[in-house]
Amino acid sequence: MEPRQLQDLVRRVVARALREPAAGERARAGGVHVASGASVASPRPSARAAASAPDVLTAEDLAGVADGGTLSLRPGARLTALAQDEARRRGIVLREERGGRAGLRVAIGADHGGFAIKRRVGEWLRAWGHAVDDLGTHDEAAVDYPDFAEAVARAVAEGRADLGVCVDGAGIGSAMAANKVRGARAAMCYDEATAKNAREHNFANVLSLGGPMLGEAACERILRAFVTTPEGVARHERRVEKIMDIEARGAGGRLPVKRVLPTPKPT
């Protein structure tokens, strides 16, 4: 038996034996999110009860899904730790159904420099089964990126969207603007690795792209990684909570813009 076949067999056997969610595992809005905390204060459900629960999926339940395929989850559905690992290993996209439809609600926005890529972002998201709320701009006339970054960030922070995507010339300004909105966690990502890290480690809910700098192909790869990567385990959530604590403490009046001039090079 090949090593991979043996590994798959072990996974199926263990999943069948357990058929229950790991301690601390949970599902949250905007996809499947795992928090594997160490606390086990409440007793684990019996194997019989877990097996009868329609919202608990194990690695065995993924057997009929092709590698790179899509699995729609009912609201509140949970995956065991083994199932989550299996989905990641096989590149299976997990989508939570919402009101009879699958996919996420994604708010998108861009300035004139990011307009062309934003239009493609909307096309990609719809093709992947997500609902898109295009907040502008709607042509290449010159506009100010903070206006559209704020609109996207507010849609996410107020619960009108699960995730947000901002596009401008470099991605930096939109990330800065979006992060001024309470509840938004915007990340400027420049490759698939940073997109996955932003979601898994930092629980980013807004993606900022420098469309013209990155190019269409790179933007598609980054976007796909961002919307298919769930938030990570409890240790990451604890650190994100600290970020949100800083935000809460810093809610005060507006500070003036201060310019920092570069120091001259020594002669």
Contacts in CASP RR format, 6 or more apart in sequence:
PFRMAT RR
TARGET T0000
AUTHOR 0000-0000-0000
METHOD contacts of the structure
MODEL  1
MEPRQLQDLVRRVVARALREPAAGERARAGGVHVASGASVASPRPSARAA
ASAPDVLTAEDLAGVADGGTLSLRPGARLTALAQDEARRRGIVLREERGG
RAGLRVAIGADHGGFAIKRRVGEWLRAWGHAVDDLGTHDEAAVDYPDFAE
AVARAVAEGRADLGVCVDGAGIGSAMAANKVRGARAAMCYDEATAKNARE
HNFANVLSLGGPMLGEAACERILRAFVTTPEGVARHERRVEKIMDIEARG
AGGRLPVKRVLPTPKPT
1 9 0 8 1.000
11 59 0 8 1.000
11 82 0 8 1.000
11 86 0 8 1.000
12 59 0 8 1.000
12 60 0 8 1.000
12 63 0 8 1.000
14 59 0 8 1.000
14 82 0 8 1.000
15 58 0 8 1.000
15 59 0 8 1.000
15 60 0 8 1.000
15 80 0 8 1.000
15 82 0 8 1.000
15 83 0 8 1.000
16 58 0 8 1.000
16 60 0 8 1.000
17 47 0 8 1.000
18 47 0 8 1.000
18 50 0 8 1.000
18 58 0 8 1.000
18 80 0 8 1.000
18 82 0 8 1.000
19 47 0 8 1.000
19 50 0 8 1.000
19 51 0 8 1.000
19 56 0 8 1.000
19 58 0 8 1.000
19 60 0 8 1.000
19 80 0 8 1.000
20 44 0 8 1.000
20 45 0 8 1.000
20 47 0 8 1.000
20 50 0 8 1.000
20 56 0 8 1.000
20 80 0 8 1.000
21 50 0 8 1.000
21 56 0 8 1.000
21 78 0 8 1.000
21 79 0 8 1.000
21 80 0 8 1.000
21 81 0 8 1.000
22 36 0 8 1.000
22 80 0 8 1.000
22 81 0 8 1.000
23 36 0 8 1.000
23 37 0 8 1.000
23 38 0 8 1.000
23 39 0 8 1.000
23 40 0 8 1.000
23 44 0 8 1.000
24 35 0 8 1.000
24 36 0 8 1.000
24 37 0 8 1.000
24 39 0 8 1.000
24 234 0 8 1.000
25 34 0 8 1.000
25 35 0 8 1.000
25 36 0 8 1.000
25 78 0 8 1.000
25 79 0 8 1.000
25 80 0 8 1.000
25 81 0 8 1.000
25 84 0 8 1.000
26 33 0 8 1.000
26 34 0 8 1.000
26 35 0 8 1.000
26 78 0 8 1.000
27 33 0 8 1.000
27 73 0 8 1.000
27 76 0 8 1.000
27 77 0 8 1.000
27 78 0 8 1.000
27 79 0 8 1.000
27 96 0 8 1.000
28 231 0 8 1.000
29 96 0 8 1.000
29 162 0 8 1.000
30 96 0 8 1.000
30 104 0 8 1.000
30 162 0 8 1.000
30 163 0 8 1.000
31 73 0 8 1.000
31 94 0 8 1.000
31 95 0 8 1.000
31 96 0 8 1.000
31 104 0 8 1.000
31 162 0 8 1.000
31 230 0 8 1.000
32 73 0 8 1.000
32 77 0 8 1.000
32 79 0 8 1.000
32 84 0 8 1.000
32 87 0 8 1.000
32 94 0 8 1.000
32 96 0 8 1.000
32 230 0 8 1.000
33 230 0 8 1.000
33 231 0 8 1.000
33 232 0 8 1.000
34 79 0 8 1.000
34 81 0 8 1.000
34 84 0 8 1.000
34 230 0 8 1.000
34 231 0 8 1.000
34 232 0 8 1.000
34 233 0 8 1.000
35 231 0 8 1.000
35 232 0 8 1.000
35 233 0 8 1.000
35 234 0 8 1.000
35 237 0 8 1.000
36 81 0 8 1.000
36 233 0 8 1.000
36 234 0 8 1.000
37 233 0 8 1.000
37 234 0 8 1.000
38 234 0 8 1.000
45 53 0 8 1.000
50 56 0 8 1.000
54 74 0 8 1.000
55 74 0 8 1.000
55 76 0 8 1.000
55 77 0 8 1.000
55 78 0 8 1.000
56 77 0 8 1.000
56 78 0 8 1.000
56 79 0 8 1.000
56 80 0 8 1.000
57 73 0 8 1.000
57 77 0 8 1.000
57 78 0 8 1.000
57 79 0 8 1.000
57 80 0 8 1.000
57 83 0 8 1.000
58 79 0 8 1.000
58 80 0 8 1.000
58 82 0 8 1.000
58 83 0 8 1.000
59 80 0 8 1.000
59 82 0 8 1.000
59 83 0 8 1.000
59 85 0 8 1.000
59 86 0 8 1.000
61 83 0 8 1.000
62 71 0 8 1.000
62 83 0 8 1.000
62 86 0 8 1.000
62 87 0 8 1.000
62 90 0 8 1.000
62 92 0 8 1.000
65 71 0 8 1.000
65 90 0 8 1.000
65 92 0 8 1.000
67 90 0 8 1.000
67 91 0 8 1.000
67 92 0 8 1.000
68 90 0 8 1.000
68 91 0 8 1.000
68 92 0 8 1.000
68 93 0 8 1.000
69 91 0 8 1.000
69 92 0 8 1.000
69 93 0 8 1.000
70 92 0 8 1.000
70 93 0 8 1.000
70 94 0 8 1.000
70 95 0 8 1.000
70 102 0 8 1.000
71 87 0 8 1.000
71 92 0 8 1.000
71 93 0 8 1.000
71 94 0 8 1.000
71 95 0 8 1.000
72 95 0 8 1.000
72 96 0 8 1.000
72 97 0 8 1.000
72 102 0 8 1.000
72 103 0 8 1.000
73 79 0 8 1.000
73 94 0 8 1.000
73 95 0 8 1.000
73 96 0 8 1.000
73 97 0 8 1.000
74 96 0 8 1.000
74 97 0 8 1.000
75 96 0 8 1.000
75 97 0 8 1.000
75 98 0 8 1.000
75 99 0 8 1.000
76 96 0 8 1.000
77 96 0 8 1.000
79 87 0 8 1.000
79 94 0 8 1.000
84 230 0 8 1.000
86 92 0 8 1.000
87 94 0 8 1.000
91 228 0 8 1.000
93 128 0 8 1.000
93 228 0 8 1.000
94 228 0 8 1.000
94 230 0 8 1.000
95 102 0 8 1.000
95 103 0 8 1.000
95 104 0 8 1.000
95 129 0 8 1.000
96 102 0 8 1.000
96 103 0 8 1.000
96 104 0 8 1.000
97 103 0 8 1.000
98 105 0 8 1.000
101 131 0 8 1.000
102 129 0 8 1.000
103 128 0 8 1.000
103 129 0 8 1.000
103 130 0 8 1.000
103 131 0 8 1.000
104 130 0 8 1.000
104 131 0 8 1.000
104 162 0 8 1.000
104 163 0 8 1.000
104 227 0 8 1.000
105 130 0 8 1.000
105 131 0 8 1.000
105 133 0 8 1.000
105 160 0 8 1.000
105 161 0 8 1.000
105 162 0 8 1.000
105 163 0 8 1.000
106 122 0 8 1.000
106 125 0 8 1.000
106 130 0 8 1.000
106 131 0 8 1.000
106 132 0 8 1.000
106 133 0 8 1.000
106 161 0 8 1.000
106 162 0 8 1.000
106 163 0 8 1.000
106 164 0 8 1.000
106 165 0 8 1.000
106 227 0 8 1.000
107 132 0 8 1.000
107 133 0 8 1.000
107 135 0 8 1.000
107 151 0 8 1.000
107 152 0 8 1.000
107 155 0 8 1.000
107 156 0 8 1.000
107 160 0 8 1.000
107 161 0 8 1.000
107 163 0 8 1.000
107 164 0 8 1.000
107 165 0 8 1.000
108 118 0 8 1.000
108 121 0 8 1.000
108 122 0 8 1.000
108 125 0 8 1.000
108 132 0 8 1.000
108 133 0 8 1.000
108 134 0 8 1.000
108 135 0 8 1.000
108 136 0 8 1.000
108 152 0 8 1.000
108 164 0 8 1.000
108 165 0 8 1.000
108 166 0 8 1.000
108 167 0 8 1.000
109 118 0 8 1.000
109 134 0 8 1.000
109 135 0 8 1.000
109 136 0 8 1.000
109 137 0 8 1.000
109 148 0 8 1.000
109 149 0 8 1.000
109 151 0 8 1.000
109 152 0 8 1.000
109 165 0 8 1.000
109 166 0 8 1.000
109 167 0 8 1.000
110 117 0 8 1.000
110 118 0 8 1.000
110 136 0 8 1.000
110 137 0 8 1.000
110 145 0 8 1.000
110 148 0 8 1.000
110 166 0 8 1.000
110 167 0 8 1.000
110 168 0 8 1.000
111 137 0 8 1.000
111 143 0 8 1.000
111 144 0 8 1.000
111 145 0 8 1.000
111 148 0 8 1.000
111 167 0 8 1.000
111 168 0 8 1.000
111 169 0 8 1.000
111 174 0 8 1.000
112 137 0 8 1.000
112 139 0 8 1.000
112 140 0 8 1.000
112 141 0 8 1.000
112 142 0 8 1.000
112 143 0 8 1.000
113 140 0 8 1.000
113 167 0 8 1.000
113 168 0 8 1.000
113 169 0 8 1.000
113 211 0 8 1.000
113 212 0 8 1.000
114 167 0 8 1.000
114 168 0 8 1.000
114 169 0 8 1.000
114 210 0 8 1.000
114 211 0 8 1.000
114 212 0 8 1.000
115 137 0 8 1.000
115 138 0 8 1.000
115 139 0 8 1.000
115 140 0 8 1.000
115 167 0 8 1.000
116 140 0 8 1.000
117 167 0 8 1.000
117 209 0 8 1.000
117 210 0 8 1.000
117 211 0 8 1.000
117 212 0 8 1.000
117 214 0 8 1.000
117 215 0 8 1.000
117 216 0 8 1.000
117 219 0 8 1.000
118 134 0 8 1.000
118 136 0 8 1.000
118 165 0 8 1.000
118 167 0 8 1.000
120 216 0 8 1.000
120 219 0 8 1.000
120 220 0 8 1.000
121 165 0 8 1.000
121 167 0 8 1.000
121 209 0 8 1.000
121 219 0 8 1.000
121 223 0 8 1.000
122 132 0 8 1.000
122 134 0 8 1.000
124 220 0 8 1.000
124 223 0 8 1.000
124 224 0 8 1.000
125 132 0 8 1.000
125 165 0 8 1.000
125 223 0 8 1.000
125 227 0 8 1.000
126 132 0 8 1.000
128 224 0 8 1.000
128 227 0 8 1.000
130 227 0 8 1.000
133 155 0 8 1.000
133 160 0 8 1.000
133 161 0 8 1.000
135 148 0 8 1.000
135 151 0 8 1.000
135 152 0 8 1.000
135 155 0 8 1.000
136 148 0 8 1.000
136 151 0 8 1.000
137 143 0 8 1.000
137 148 0 8 1.000
145 166 0 8 1.000
145 168 0 8 1.000
145 169 0 8 1.000
145 173 0 8 1.000
145 174 0 8 1.000
145 177 0 8 1.000
146 173 0 8 1.000
146 174 0 8 1.000
146 177 0 8 1.000
148 166 0 8 1.000
148 174 0 8 1.000
149 166 0 8 1.000
149 168 0 8 1.000
149 173 0 8 1.000
149 174 0 8 1.000
149 175 0 8 1.000
149 176 0 8 1.000
149 177 0 8 1.000
149 178 0 8 1.000
149 186 0 8 1.000
149 208 0 8 1.000
150 177 0 8 1.000
150 178 0 8 1.000
150 180 0 8 1.000
150 181 0 8 1.000
152 161 0 8 1.000
152 164 0 8 1.000
152 165 0 8 1.000
152 166 0 8 1.000
152 178 0 8 1.000
152 206 0 8 1.000
153 164 0 8 1.000
153 166 0 8 1.000
153 177 0 8 1.000
153 178 0 8 1.000
153 179 0 8 1.000
153 180 0 8 1.000
153 181 0 8 1.000
153 183 0 8 1.000
153 184 0 8 1.000
153 186 0 8 1.000
153 206 0 8 1.000
154 181 0 8 1.000
154 184 0 8 1.000
155 161 0 8 1.000
155 164 0 8 1.000
156 162 0 8 1.000
156 163 0 8 1.000
156 164 0 8 1.000
156 183 0 8 1.000
156 184 0 8 1.000
156 205 0 8 1.000
156 206 0 8 1.000
157 181 0 8 1.000
157 182 0 8 1.000
157 183 0 8 1.000
157 184 0 8 1.000
162 205 0 8 1.000
163 205 0 8 1.000
163 206 0 8 1.000
163 207 0 8 1.000
163 226 0 8 1.000
163 227 0 8 1.000
164 205 0 8 1.000
164 206 0 8 1.000
164 207 0 8 1.000
165 206 0 8 1.000
165 207 0 8 1.000
165 208 0 8 1.000
165 209 0 8 1.000
165 223 0 8 1.000
165 226 0 8 1.000
166 174 0 8 1.000
166 175 0 8 1.000
166 177 0 8 1.000
166 178 0 8 1.000
166 186 0 8 1.000
166 206 0 8 1.000
166 207 0 8 1.000
166 208 0 8 1.000
166 209 0 8 1.000
167 174 0 8 1.000
167 208 0 8 1.000
167 209 0 8 1.000
167 210 0 8 1.000
167 211 0 8 1.000
167 219 0 8 1.000
168 174 0 8 1.000
168 208 0 8 1.000
168 209 0 8 1.000
168 210 0 8 1.000
168 211 0 8 1.000
169 210 0 8 1.000
169 211 0 8 1.000
169 212 0 8 1.000
169 213 0 8 1.000
170 210 0 8 1.000
170 213 0 8 1.000
171 188 0 8 1.000
171 208 0 8 1.000
171 209 0 8 1.000
171 210 0 8 1.000
171 211 0 8 1.000
171 213 0 8 1.000
172 188 0 8 1.000
172 208 0 8 1.000
172 210 0 8 1.000
173 208 0 8 1.000
174 186 0 8 1.000
174 188 0 8 1.000
174 208 0 8 1.000
175 186 0 8 1.000
175 187 0 8 1.000
175 188 0 8 1.000
175 206 0 8 1.000
175 208 0 8 1.000
178 184 0 8 1.000
178 186 0 8 1.000
178 206 0 8 1.000
178 208 0 8 1.000
179 185 0 8 1.000
179 186 0 8 1.000
182 247 0 8 1.000
182 251 0 8 1.000
183 205 0 8 1.000
183 244 0 8 1.000
183 247 0 8 1.000
184 205 0 8 1.000
184 206 0 8 1.000
185 202 0 8 1.000
185 203 0 8 1.000
185 204 0 8 1.000
185 205 0 8 1.000
185 206 0 8 1.000
185 240 0 8 1.000
185 243 0 8 1.000
186 204 0 8 1.000
186 205 0 8 1.000
186 206 0 8 1.000
186 207 0 8 1.000
186 208 0 8 1.000
187 194 0 8 1.000
187 195 0 8 1.000
187 198 0 8 1.000
187 202 0 8 1.000
187 204 0 8 1.000
187 206 0 8 1.000
187 207 0 8 1.000
187 208 0 8 1.000
188 208 0 8 1.000
188 209 0 8 1.000
188 210 0 8 1.000
189 195 0 8 1.000
189 198 0 8 1.000
189 207 0 8 1.000
189 208 0 8 1.000
189 209 0 8 1.000
189 222 0 8 1.000
189 226 0 8 1.000
190 210 0 8 1.000
190 214 0 8 1.000
190 218 0 8 1.000
190 222 0 8 1.000
191 218 0 8 1.000
191 221 0 8 1.000
191 222 0 8 1.000
192 221 0 8 1.000
192 222 0 8 1.000
192 224 0 8 1.000
192 225 0 8 1.000
194 222 0 8 1.000
195 207 0 8 1.000
195 222 0 8 1.000
195 223 0 8 1.000
195 225 0 8 1.000
195 226 0 8 1.000
195 229 0 8 1.000
196 225 0 8 1.000
196 226 0 8 1.000
196 229 0 8 1.000
198 204 0 8 1.000
198 207 0 8 1.000
198 226 0 8 1.000
199 225 0 8 1.000
199 226 0 8 1.000
199 229 0 8 1.000
199 230 0 8 1.000
199 231 0 8 1.000
199 232 0 8 1.000
200 229 0 8 1.000
200 230 0 8 1.000
200 231 0 8 1.000
200 232 0 8 1.000
200 236 0 8 1.000
201 232 0 8 1.000
201 236 0 8 1.000
201 239 0 8 1.000
202 236 0 8 1.000
202 240 0 8 1.000
202 243 0 8 1.000
203 231 0 8 1.000
203 232 0 8 1.000
203 236 0 8 1.000
203 237 0 8 1.000
203 240 0 8 1.000
204 226 0 8 1.000
207 222 0 8 1.000
207 223 0 8 1.000
207 226 0 8 1.000
209 219 0 8 1.000
209 222 0 8 1.000
209 223 0 8 1.000
210 219 0 8 1.000
211 219 0 8 1.000
214 222 0 8 1.000
231 237 0 8 1.000
END
